[in-house]
Amino acid sequence: MVTLGLIAALLGLMMISVEPEVDLSVDQLMESPEQYEGDTFRLHGTTEFLDLENHSLILIGESDSLIIDYSGAALPSGVEDGKTISVRGELATNGEGWIMHAYEIKTGCPSKYEAEA
């Protein structure tokens, strides 16, 4: 009984200390980007321009766009203009606007990245 109680307490502490990762669309992020500056989170949108030479791409939403620097991430096969992707990284300002430094990029079905109602 004591062992089960300790295990349950440890599991409870682990669940409390683990914060869920923030998952945003480009449009949601650009409503108030300063709120997420320096934070690591997941962002999803559609690729509009892929610059292989400079390791960057533009990720678009319905009305906003954001430059993604993927020099710190592996670019999966299948990433091309018009493809929906998910990017995990950190938001920063570069003096001219906002840029996300990607740690991870995933391709897949757009429904995977839509928030549940």
DRENKE-804258 format. One record per residue: residue number from 1; residue in three letters; x, y, z of N, C-alpha, C in turn. Coordinates in Angstrom, 1 decimal. Layout:
+------+-------+--------+--------+--------+--------+--------+--------+--------+--------+--------+
| kelo | zavex |    nc1 |    nc2 |    nc3 |   cac1 |   cac2 |   cac3 |    cc1 |    cc2 |    cc3 |
+------+-------+--------+--------+--------+--------+--------+--------+--------+--------+--------+
|  NUM |   ALA |      X |      Y |      Z |      X |      Y |      Z |      X |      Y |      Z |
...
+------+-------+--------+--------+--------+--------+--------+--------+--------+--------+--------+
//
This chain:
+------+-------+--------+--------+--------+--------+--------+--------+--------+--------+--------+
| kelo | zavex |    nc1 |    nc2 |    nc3 |   cac1 |   cac2 |   cac3 |    cc1 |    cc2 |    cc3 |
+------+-------+--------+--------+--------+--------+--------+--------+--------+--------+--------+
|    1 |   MET |    0.8 |   -1.2 |    0.0 |    0.0 |    0.0 |    0.0 |    0.9 |    1.3 |    0.0 |
|    2 |   VAL |    1.9 |    1.2 |    0.8 |    2.8 |    2.4 |    0.9 |    3.5 |    2.6 |   -0.4 |
|    3 |   THR |    3.9 |    1.5 |   -1.0 |    4.6 |    1.6 |   -2.3 |    3.7 |    2.2 |   -3.4 |
|    4 |   LEU |    2.5 |    1.7 |   -3.4 |    1.5 |    2.2 |   -4.4 |    1.2 |    3.7 |   -4.1 |
|    5 |   GLY |    1.2 |    4.1 |   -2.9 |    0.9 |    5.5 |   -2.6 |    2.1 |    6.4 |   -3.0 |
|    6 |   LEU |    3.3 |    5.9 |   -2.8 |    4.5 |    6.7 |   -3.3 |    4.5 |    6.8 |   -4.8 |
|    7 |   ILE |    4.2 |    5.7 |   -5.5 |    4.2 |    5.7 |   -7.0 |    3.1 |    6.7 |   -7.4 |
|    8 |   ALA |    2.0 |    6.7 |   -6.8 |    0.9 |    7.6 |   -7.2 |    1.3 |    9.0 |   -7.0 |
|    9 |   ALA |    2.0 |    9.3 |   -5.9 |    2.4 |   10.7 |   -5.6 |    3.5 |   11.1 |   -6.6 |
|   10 |   LEU |    4.4 |   10.3 |   -6.9 |    5.4 |   10.6 |   -7.9 |    4.8 |   10.9 |   -9.3 |
|   11 |   LEU |    3.9 |   10.1 |   -9.7 |    3.2 |   10.3 |  -10.9 |    2.4 |   11.6 |  -10.9 |
|   12 |   GLY |    1.8 |   11.9 |   -9.8 |    1.1 |   13.2 |   -9.7 |    2.0 |   14.4 |   -9.8 |
|   13 |   LEU |    3.2 |   14.3 |   -9.2 |    4.1 |   15.4 |   -9.2 |    4.7 |   15.5 |  -10.7 |
|   14 |   MET |    4.9 |   14.4 |  -11.3 |    5.4 |   14.5 |  -12.7 |    4.3 |   15.2 |  -13.6 |
|   15 |   MET |    3.1 |   14.9 |  -13.4 |    2.0 |   15.5 |  -14.2 |    1.9 |   17.0 |  -14.0 |
|   16 |   ILE |    2.1 |   17.4 |  -12.7 |    2.0 |   18.8 |  -12.4 |    3.1 |   19.6 |  -13.0 |
|   17 |   SER |    4.3 |   19.0 |  -12.9 |    5.5 |   19.8 |  -13.4 |    5.7 |   19.8 |  -14.9 |
|   18 |   VAL |    5.0 |   19.0 |  -15.6 |    5.1 |   19.0 |  -17.1 |    4.0 |   19.8 |  -17.7 |
|   19 |   GLU |    4.4 |   21.0 |  -18.3 |    3.5 |   21.8 |  -19.0 |    3.3 |   21.4 |  -20.4 |
|   20 |   PRO |    2.0 |   21.5 |  -20.8 |    1.8 |   21.1 |  -22.2 |    2.4 |   22.1 |  -23.2 |
|   21 |   GLU |    2.9 |   21.6 |  -24.3 |    3.5 |   22.5 |  -25.3 |    2.4 |   23.3 |  -26.0 |
|   22 |   VAL |    2.7 |   24.6 |  -26.2 |    1.9 |   25.5 |  -26.9 |    1.9 |   25.2 |  -28.3 |
|   23 |   ASP |    0.7 |   25.1 |  -29.0 |    0.5 |   24.8 |  -30.4 |   -0.3 |   25.9 |  -31.0 |
|   24 |   LEU |    0.3 |   26.7 |  -31.9 |   -0.3 |   27.9 |  -32.5 |   -0.3 |   27.8 |  -34.0 |
|   25 |   SER |   -1.3 |   28.5 |  -34.6 |   -1.2 |   28.8 |  -36.1 |   -0.4 |   30.1 |  -36.2 |
|   26 |   VAL |    0.0 |   30.4 |  -37.5 |    0.7 |   31.6 |  -37.8 |   -0.2 |   32.8 |  -37.4 |
|   27 |   ASP |   -1.4 |   32.8 |  -37.7 |   -2.3 |   33.9 |  -37.4 |   -2.5 |   34.1 |  -35.9 |
|   28 |   GLN |   -2.6 |   33.0 |  -35.1 |   -2.7 |   33.2 |  -33.7 |   -1.5 |   33.8 |  -33.1 |
|   29 |   LEU |   -0.3 |   33.3 |  -33.6 |    1.0 |   33.8 |  -33.1 |    1.1 |   35.3 |  -33.4 |
|   30 |   MET |    0.8 |   35.7 |  -34.6 |    1.0 |   37.1 |  -35.0 |    0.0 |   38.1 |  -34.4 |
|   31 |   GLU |   -1.0 |   37.6 |  -33.7 |   -1.9 |   38.5 |  -33.0 |   -1.1 |   39.2 |  -31.8 |
|   32 |   SER |   -0.2 |   38.5 |  -31.2 |    0.6 |   39.1 |  -30.1 |    1.9 |   38.3 |  -30.0 |
|   33 |   PRO |    2.8 |   38.5 |  -31.0 |    4.0 |   37.7 |  -31.0 |    5.0 |   38.0 |  -29.8 |
|   34 |   GLU |    4.9 |   39.2 |  -29.2 |    5.8 |   39.6 |  -28.1 |    5.5 |   38.7 |  -26.9 |
|   35 |   GLN |    4.3 |   38.1 |  -26.8 |    3.9 |   37.3 |  -25.7 |    4.7 |   35.9 |  -25.8 |
|   36 |   TYR |    5.2 |   35.6 |  -26.9 |    5.9 |   34.3 |  -27.1 |    7.4 |   34.4 |  -27.4 |
|   37 |   GLU |    7.9 |   35.7 |  -27.4 |    9.3 |   35.9 |  -27.6 |   10.2 |   35.1 |  -26.7 |
|   38 |   GLY |   11.1 |   34.4 |  -27.2 |   12.0 |   33.6 |  -26.4 |   11.5 |   32.2 |  -25.9 |
|   39 |   ASP |   10.2 |   32.0 |  -26.2 |    9.6 |   30.7 |  -25.8 |    9.7 |   29.7 |  -26.9 |
|   40 |   THR |    9.8 |   28.4 |  -26.5 |    9.7 |   27.3 |  -27.4 |    8.3 |   26.8 |  -27.5 |
|   41 |   PHE |    7.8 |   26.7 |  -28.7 |    6.5 |   26.2 |  -29.0 |    6.4 |   25.6 |  -30.4 |
|   42 |   ARG |    5.2 |   25.0 |  -30.7 |    4.9 |   24.5 |  -32.0 |    4.0 |   25.4 |  -32.8 |
|   43 |   LEU |    4.4 |   25.6 |  -34.1 |    3.7 |   26.5 |  -35.0 |    3.3 |   25.7 |  -36.2 |
|   44 |   HIS |    2.1 |   25.9 |  -36.7 |    1.8 |   25.3 |  -38.0 |    1.2 |   26.3 |  -39.0 |
|   45 |   GLY |    1.5 |   26.0 |  -40.2 |    1.0 |   26.8 |  -41.3 |    1.4 |   26.2 |  -42.7 |
|   46 |   THR |    1.4 |   27.0 |  -43.7 |    1.6 |   26.5 |  -45.1 |    2.9 |   27.2 |  -45.6 |
|   47 |   THR |    3.8 |   26.4 |  -46.2 |    5.0 |   27.0 |  -46.7 |    4.6 |   27.8 |  -48.0 |
|   48 |   GLU |    5.2 |   29.0 |  -48.1 |    5.0 |   29.9 |  -49.2 |    6.2 |   30.0 |  -50.0 |
|   49 |   PHE |    7.4 |   30.1 |  -49.4 |    8.6 |   30.3 |  -50.1 |    9.7 |   29.5 |  -49.4 |
|   50 |   LEU |   10.4 |   28.6 |  -50.1 |   11.5 |   27.8 |  -49.5 |   12.8 |   28.3 |  -50.1 |
|   51 |   ASP |   13.7 |   28.8 |  -49.3 |   15.0 |   29.2 |  -49.7 |   16.1 |   28.2 |  -49.2 |
|   52 |   LEU |   16.4 |   27.3 |  -50.0 |   17.4 |   26.2 |  -49.6 |   18.8 |   26.8 |  -49.4 |
|   53 |   GLU |   19.2 |   27.8 |  -50.1 |   20.5 |   28.4 |  -49.9 |   20.7 |   29.0 |  -48.6 |
|   54 |   ASN |   19.7 |   29.8 |  -48.1 |   19.8 |   30.5 |  -46.8 |   19.1 |   29.8 |  -45.7 |
|   55 |   HIS |   18.6 |   28.5 |  -45.9 |   18.0 |   27.7 |  -44.9 |   16.8 |   28.4 |  -44.2 |
|   56 |   SER |   16.0 |   29.0 |  -45.0 |   14.8 |   29.7 |  -44.5 |   13.6 |   29.4 |  -45.4 |
|   57 |   LEU |   12.4 |   29.7 |  -44.8 |   11.2 |   29.5 |  -45.5 |   10.2 |   30.5 |  -44.9 |
|   58 |   ILE |    9.2 |   30.8 |  -45.7 |    8.1 |   31.6 |  -45.2 |    6.9 |   30.7 |  -44.9 |
|   59 |   LEU |    6.4 |   30.8 |  -43.7 |    5.2 |   30.1 |  -43.2 |    4.0 |   31.0 |  -43.2 |
|   60 |   ILE |    2.9 |   30.7 |  -43.8 |    1.8 |   31.6 |  -43.9 |    0.6 |   30.9 |  -43.2 |
|   61 |   GLY |   -0.3 |   31.8 |  -42.8 |   -1.6 |   31.5 |  -42.3 |   -2.7 |   32.0 |  -43.2 |
|   62 |   GLU |   -3.8 |   32.4 |  -42.7 |   -4.9 |   33.0 |  -43.5 |   -4.6 |   34.4 |  -43.8 |
|   63 |   SER |   -4.0 |   35.2 |  -42.9 |   -3.7 |   36.6 |  -43.1 |   -2.3 |   37.0 |  -42.8 |
|   64 |   ASP |   -1.5 |   36.2 |  -42.1 |   -0.2 |   36.6 |  -41.7 |    0.9 |   35.6 |  -42.2 |
|   65 |   SER |    2.1 |   36.1 |  -42.1 |    3.3 |   35.2 |  -42.4 |    4.4 |   35.4 |  -41.5 |
|   66 |   LEU |    5.3 |   34.4 |  -41.5 |    6.5 |   34.5 |  -40.6 |    7.7 |   33.8 |  -41.2 |
|   67 |   ILE |    8.9 |   34.4 |  -41.1 |   10.1 |   33.8 |  -41.6 |   10.5 |   32.7 |  -40.6 |
|   68 |   ILE |   10.9 |   31.5 |  -41.2 |   11.4 |   30.4 |  -40.4 |   12.8 |   30.2 |  -40.8 |
|   69 |   ASP |   13.7 |   30.2 |  -39.8 |   15.2 |   29.9 |  -40.0 |   15.3 |   28.4 |  -39.6 |
|   70 |   TYR |   15.5 |   27.6 |  -40.6 |   15.6 |   26.1 |  -40.2 |   17.1 |   25.6 |  -40.3 |
|   71 |   SER |   18.0 |   26.5 |  -40.1 |   19.4 |   26.1 |  -40.1 |   19.8 |   25.2 |  -38.9 |
|   72 |   GLY |   18.9 |   25.2 |  -37.9 |   19.1 |   24.3 |  -36.7 |   18.3 |   23.1 |  -36.7 |
|   73 |   ALA |   17.6 |   22.8 |  -37.9 |   16.7 |   21.7 |  -37.9 |   16.9 |   20.9 |  -39.3 |
|   74 |   ALA |   16.6 |   19.6 |  -39.2 |   16.6 |   18.9 |  -40.5 |   15.3 |   19.1 |  -41.3 |
|   75 |   LEU |   15.5 |   19.4 |  -42.5 |   14.3 |   19.6 |  -43.4 |   13.9 |   18.3 |  -44.0 |
|   76 |   PRO |   12.7 |   17.9 |  -43.6 |   12.2 |   16.6 |  -44.0 |   11.9 |   16.6 |  -45.5 |
|   77 |   SER |   11.9 |   15.4 |  -46.2 |   11.6 |   15.4 |  -47.6 |   10.1 |   15.7 |  -47.7 |
|   78 |   GLY |    9.7 |   16.2 |  -48.8 |    8.3 |   16.6 |  -49.0 |    8.0 |   18.0 |  -48.6 |
|   79 |   VAL |    8.9 |   18.8 |  -48.1 |    8.6 |   20.2 |  -47.8 |    8.8 |   20.9 |  -49.1 |
|   80 |   GLU |    7.7 |   21.6 |  -49.5 |    7.7 |   22.4 |  -50.7 |    6.6 |   23.4 |  -50.5 |
|   81 |   ASP |    6.6 |   24.4 |  -51.5 |    5.6 |   25.5 |  -51.4 |    4.2 |   24.9 |  -51.4 |
|   82 |   GLY |    3.3 |   25.4 |  -50.6 |    2.0 |   25.0 |  -50.5 |    1.7 |   23.8 |  -49.6 |
|   83 |   LYS |    2.8 |   23.3 |  -48.9 |    2.7 |   22.1 |  -48.0 |    2.4 |   22.6 |  -46.6 |
|   84 |   THR |    1.6 |   21.9 |  -45.9 |    1.3 |   22.2 |  -44.5 |    2.4 |   21.6 |  -43.7 |
|   85 |   ILE |    3.0 |   22.3 |  -42.8 |    4.0 |   21.8 |  -41.9 |    3.8 |   22.3 |  -40.5 |
|   86 |   SER |    4.5 |   21.6 |  -39.6 |    4.5 |   22.0 |  -38.2 |    6.0 |   22.2 |  -37.8 |
|   87 |   VAL |    6.2 |   23.3 |  -37.1 |    7.6 |   23.7 |  -36.8 |    7.7 |   23.9 |  -35.3 |
|   88 |   ARG |    8.7 |   23.3 |  -34.7 |    8.9 |   23.5 |  -33.2 |   10.2 |   24.4 |  -33.1 |
|   89 |   GLY |   10.1 |   25.5 |  -32.4 |   11.2 |   26.3 |  -32.3 |   11.0 |   27.5 |  -31.4 |
|   90 |   GLU |   11.9 |   28.5 |  -31.5 |   11.9 |   29.7 |  -30.6 |   11.7 |   31.0 |  -31.4 |
|   91 |   LEU |   10.8 |   31.8 |  -30.9 |   10.5 |   33.1 |  -31.6 |   11.5 |   34.2 |  -31.1 |
|   92 |   ALA |   12.0 |   35.0 |  -32.1 |   12.9 |   36.1 |  -31.8 |   12.6 |   37.2 |  -32.7 |
|   93 |   THR |   13.1 |   38.4 |  -32.4 |   13.0 |   39.5 |  -33.3 |   14.4 |   39.7 |  -33.9 |
|   94 |   ASN |   14.4 |   40.1 |  -35.2 |   15.7 |   40.3 |  -35.8 |   15.9 |   41.8 |  -36.2 |
|   95 |   GLY |   15.2 |   42.7 |  -35.6 |   15.4 |   44.1 |  -35.8 |   14.4 |   44.6 |  -36.9 |
|   96 |   GLU |   14.0 |   43.8 |  -37.8 |   13.1 |   44.1 |  -38.9 |   11.7 |   43.5 |  -38.7 |
|   97 |   GLY |   11.6 |   42.5 |  -37.9 |   10.4 |   41.8 |  -37.7 |   10.6 |   40.5 |  -36.9 |
|   98 |   TRP |    9.7 |   39.6 |  -36.9 |    9.8 |   38.4 |  -36.1 |   10.4 |   37.3 |  -37.0 |
|   99 |   ILE |   11.1 |   36.4 |  -36.3 |   11.6 |   35.2 |  -37.0 |   11.6 |   34.0 |  -36.0 |
|  100 |   MET |   11.3 |   32.8 |  -36.5 |   11.3 |   31.6 |  -35.7 |   12.5 |   30.8 |  -36.0 |
|  101 |   HIS |   13.3 |   30.4 |  -35.0 |   14.5 |   29.6 |  -35.2 |   14.0 |   28.1 |  -34.9 |
|  102 |   ALA |   13.9 |   27.3 |  -36.0 |   13.3 |   26.0 |  -35.9 |   14.3 |   25.0 |  -35.3 |
|  103 |   TYR |   13.8 |   24.1 |  -34.4 |   14.5 |   23.0 |  -33.9 |   14.0 |   21.7 |  -34.6 |
|  104 |   GLU |   12.8 |   21.7 |  -35.0 |   12.2 |   20.5 |  -35.6 |   11.1 |   20.9 |  -36.6 |
|  105 |   ILE |   11.1 |   20.2 |  -37.7 |   10.0 |   20.4 |  -38.7 |    9.4 |   19.1 |  -39.1 |
|  106 |   LYS |    8.1 |   19.1 |  -39.1 |    7.3 |   17.9 |  -39.5 |    6.3 |   18.2 |  -40.6 |
|  107 |   THR |    6.2 |   17.3 |  -41.5 |    5.1 |   17.4 |  -42.5 |    4.0 |   16.4 |  -42.1 |
|  108 |   GLY |    2.8 |   16.7 |  -42.7 |    1.7 |   15.8 |  -42.4 |    0.4 |   16.4 |  -42.8 |
|  109 |   CYS |   -0.6 |   15.7 |  -42.4 |   -2.0 |   16.1 |  -42.7 |   -2.4 |   17.3 |  -41.9 |
|  110 |   PRO |   -3.0 |   18.4 |  -42.5 |   -3.3 |   19.6 |  -41.8 |   -4.2 |   19.3 |  -40.6 |
|  111 |   SER |   -5.1 |   18.3 |  -40.6 |   -6.0 |   18.0 |  -39.5 |   -5.3 |   17.7 |  -38.2 |
|  112 |   LYS |   -4.0 |   17.2 |  -38.4 |   -3.3 |   16.9 |  -37.1 |   -2.9 |   18.1 |  -36.4 |
|  113 |   TYR |   -2.9 |   19.3 |  -37.0 |   -2.4 |   20.5 |  -36.4 |   -3.5 |   21.5 |  -36.0 |
|  114 |   GLU |   -4.8 |   21.1 |  -36.3 |   -5.9 |   21.9 |  -35.9 |   -6.3 |   21.6 |  -34.5 |
|  115 |   ALA |   -6.6 |   22.7 |  -33.7 |   -7.0 |   22.5 |  -32.4 |   -8.4 |   21.9 |  -32.3 |
|  116 |   GLU |   -8.6 |   21.0 |  -31.4 |   -9.9 |   20.4 |  -31.2 |  -10.9 |   21.4 |  -30.6 |
|  117 |   ALA |  -12.1 |   21.4 |  -31.1 |  -13.1 |   22.3 |  -30.6 |  -13.7 |   21.9 |  -29.2 |
+------+-------+--------+--------+--------+--------+--------+--------+--------+--------+--------+
//
